[in-house]
Amino acid sequence: MNKRTGFTLMELLVVIAIVALLTSILVPALNKAKATTKDLLCTSRLRELGSIWKMYTDDNDGRFMKRGCGSSRGAVTWFHSIRSYYSNPELLVCPLAVKTHQEGGRNPYMAWDDITDFGVYYRGSYGINLWVSNGAGIGAIECPDSVGENFESWCWRTPSVKGASYAPLVLCSQWKDIQPYPWDSPPQHEWDIWTSGPTNEMRRVCIKRHSPYHVKVLFLDFSVGKRTIKEVWRLRWHKEWPPDYPLPVWEVEAPWMADVPEPD
């Protein structure tokens, strides 16, 4: 009587079918778990940045740095201003956006990189709200068009203000800083790269980085939350931000945002 030494063709097909079925079930679940982990890590990093900003302002008479201009030290290079408060450079990077455009990163999962006047290389995927600055600063005289005539009076300057829980400090962003205005237009396409300013800088944070259509926000009271990419127009970016300014006509200016709910 002959002994069986292997599987029959039918048995192999059954095994292959079972493996394929399990893979189709497990891979999406693993991908979802991975995305959830990165989402939580982003929140954790923003909270740590909140603690750092608290220490920085405590050490500087309760004030943020001046805005500055270009690559000068100031709010435009906030990561250099607080460099003595952190040791892990990955703190500046949202785990969902680690590659720069040169490295193949694409919106909304794209990091920025920058070399300051001090010759130090930085990479990150968060941006500071330039309206939190303690005034324009000397360097900003070189680029008055970027600063704007109302910059001094509209700056928050300190985290100790009324409504701090509605004012953004640092956000998920495709560039290192943001100085938006309520009339800014959204990106025309989901993959558009940040504008060079001084207009439409809201586009830098109008990115669907956190599923399904959110960005993470560190607020001026050092709390962390998430907002839809339409709700960012309703944040209190500066002291005189109008809460009822007409929103963009999304269906005309940015049809790709059709799935995003309207802000309250």
N, C-alpha and C positions, 0 to 999 in steps of 0.2 A: 504494500500500500504506500503511495507517494505522500510525503509530507509537504505541507504548504510552506514556502520559504519567503513569502512576501505578500503585499497587498494586491488585491485584484484591481483592475482599472476602475471599477465602480466604487470600490472603497476609497481609492485615491481621489476620485472626483468629489466624493462626499466630504472628505477631510478638507480639500481645497475650498469647497463651498462654505464650510463652517469657519475656516480661517478668514475668508473674505468677508463673511458676515460679521464676525467679531471685530475685524479691522474697521469696517464701516461704522460700527457702533463706538469703538474705543477711541479712534483717532479724533473725531469731532469733540468728544468729551475731554480728551487730553489737551486739545487746542484751546478749548474753552477754559479749562483749569489754568493753563499757561497764561492766557490773556488776563484772567482774574488775578493771578499772582502779580503780573506786571502792573495792573491797575492799582492794586493795594500798595505795591512798592512805590508807585508815583505819589500816592497820598502820603506815605511815610516820609518820602524825601521832601515834600513840600512842608510837612510839619516840622521836620528838622530845620529847613530853611527859615521857618517862622521863629523857631527858638534862636537861631543865629541873628535874625534881624532884631529880635528883642534885646539880645546882648549888645548888638551894635548900637542901637539907639540909646540904650541905658548908658553906654560908654561915651556917648556923644551928645550929652545934654538933651536927650529925648528926641534928637533930630536925625533925619536921613542925610545922605551926602548931597552936594550940589549936583545939578544935572550934568554940567560939562558939555562937551561937544566932540564929535568924531570919535577918536580912540583915546581921548584923555580920560584920566581917572575921574570917576564921578558916577552918576546914576547910569550913564550909557555903558560903563564897564563896571556895573555893580558887583559882578563876580570877583573882580580884582580888589574892589574896596573891602570886601568881607573875607578875603582869602586867608587872613590870619585866624579866622574863626572855624575853619573846617580843614580836614586833611584828605578826605576822599574826593577826588575830582568828579567821580560819578554822581555825586550829590546834585550836580547841575544838569543831569541828564534824565529825562523821562524815559523809563525802560521801554516804552513803545516807540521811541524815536532816537535811535542811537547812531545812525549813519548820516553823515553830511551829504549834501547834494553831490559833491565830488566823489564820495564813496559809494554812490548809488542810492542814497536815501531819497525818497519821493514823498510829497505831501499825501496824507497828513503826518506820515511817519518820517520826518526829516529833522535832523539836528543842524545847528549852526556851528561855525568855528570862527575864532577871532584871535588876533595877536595884538595885544595892547601896546601902548607906547613904551612899556617897560620890557617888551620883548618876550612876554610870557604867553604861551599858547593855551587857549581855552576852547573847550567844546561843550555844548549844552543844548537843551531843547526847552528851556524856560525863558521867559522874557519879563522884564520889569516894566511896570507902569511908570513912565517918566514923570507923570503928574504927582507922584509922591515926593519928588525932590524937594530939597530945602532951598529953593530958588534956582536960578539959571546957572550962576557961577561964571567965572571969568572966561573959561573956554567957550562958553556958549555965545559970546559976543562975535565969534568968528562965523557963526551960522544963525543969525537972527531970524531968517525965514523959517528955520526949523523950529525955533523956540516959540515964536508968536508973541504978539504984543501983550497978551493977557497972562502970559505964563507965570509971572511973579505972584499975581493976585489969586490965581487958580490953584497953585500948588498946595498939597496937603501938608508937606514939611515934616509932620510928626504923626505917629500912629495914635496919639492921644487926642482923637477928634470924635465928635458926634457922628454917628453913622458909619463907624469904622468897619462894621460887619458887612457893609454893602460896597465898600471901596476896594478894588483889587490892588494887590501889591505885586505879586508875581503870578504868572499864568503859563500854561502850556502854550508855546509859541514857536513859530518857525523862524523867528529872529530874536536877538538878544534884548530888544527894548521896543516899547509901544507907546506912542503919544497920539491917541485917537481923538477924533471929534465926533459929535453926534450925527453929523451929516455924512460921515464916511460911508462909502459904498462897499458891499461885500465883494468877494472875488467873483469874477464871471464864470470861472470853472473851478472844480474841486481841486485840481492839480496845480493851480496857479502858484507861483513863487512870490514871496513877500515883495511889497513895493518899497522903493528906495526913499519914500517920503518926500516932502513933509505932509502929504495928504494920503487918505485911505489906509492909514496904518492899522486900522481895525482888522484888515485882511490878514494880518500876521497871526491873529488868534482865532480867526474864523476858519477853523480846521476841525474836521471830524476825527479827532484823535482817539477819544474814548467812546466806545460803542454805546449807543448807536450814533449820537451826534452831539457829544459833549467835549468840553475841555475842563481841566482841573484848575482851581483858583485858590491861591493863598491870599486871604483878605488882610486888610490893614489891622484888624484885631488879632491877627495870627491864627485865625481859624482856617480850615481847609474845606472846600466844597466843590461841587461841579455845577456847571451851567451849560445850557444848550448854546449852540453857536449863534442863535438869534437873541438869546437873553443877554449876551455880552454887551449889546447896545443899551441895555437897561441898568448896567452897573454904574456906580457913581465914580467915574474915572477921575474927576477933579471936583473942586469945591462948588463950582457953579454949573455942574452938569445938569441939563434940563431933563427932568424925569418923564416928561410927556412929549418930547421932540418926535415928530413923525418918523416912523421906522421906514427903512428902505422898502421899495415895492419888490418883494422877493421874486415873484413870478416873472417879472420883467428883467430885473438886474441879476438874479441868481437862481434860475430854474432848478439847478442841482440841489437846492436846499428845500425842495418841495416837501420832503418827508419830515422836516423839523417842525414841531408844534409852534404856534404863535406864542410869544411872551405874554404873561398876564398883564 
